[in-house]
Amino acid sequence: MNEDIQQNIIDYLSGFINEERRERLQQVLRERTRHITVVLEDVYQPQNASAVIRTCECLGIQELHIIENLYEYRLNPAVVQGSSKWIDLVKHNREDEDNTRPCIEELKQRGYRIVAMDPAPGGKTVDQLDIGGKLAICFGSEEPGLSATLQALADETVRIPIHGFTRSYNLSVSAGISLYTLVTALKNSGVDWQLDERDATGLYIRWLARSTPSGESLLEEYLKQLEGMPP
């Protein structure tokens, strides 16, 4: 889709949305990043996965991967609070047993460094991570944690310091602490972490369509009209 067509779509959809809302979309868009992505492997409690999705959206992390080997991801609407429609939620569930390997290999091909979160003492802490390159932060199931497959494929393992008697943080709390730490460091760095122009424009169109109840239908009809126009 060329730039002229994209601009035509933006102009069309903008006619159904007030200026204040459009400005809000642009403001949030400027804070979005794919420099950090999140991987959840076999999280079985819907409230935990949904809380991580909500945290990602609040922090500006645009992409989140769900690996379903043993457990199917289920949305908890009361926890997610509509946040899932503003981010890219990618499910990996095509294989019968091992969806971990293809997910991680795909992320590596895209240039992500795979970071396994593990509460075991010793080793590097999350605030010591090098944020210069793209990071895929991986969190495991509530009880067993990350699978042996993912741990073997990880480029490094990090932890959050624990100063009490309890052995680990709740999954969603662990994600919240880790991601806030990394996003804050990223935005205080000189790293180019924002979306590129093409990605941002495509996302803006999707958000415009999702900002009104009939927006996606309007977009679909408009695209059909464009297809029928002479070149």
Secondary structure as UniProt FT lines:
FT   HELIX           3..14
FT   TURN            15..16
FT   HELIX           19..29
FT   TURN            30..31
FT   STRAND          36..41
FT   HELIX           46..59
FT   STRAND          63..67
FT   HELIX           77..80
FT   TURN            81..82
FT   HELIX           83..86
FT   STRAND          88..92
FT   HELIX           100..109
FT   TURN            110..111
FT   STRAND          113..117
FT   HELIX           126..128
FT   STRAND          135..139
FT   TURN            142..144
FT   HELIX           148..153
FT   STRAND          156..159
FT   HELIX           171..187
FT   HELIX           197..210
FT   TURN            213..214
FT   HELIX           215..227
//
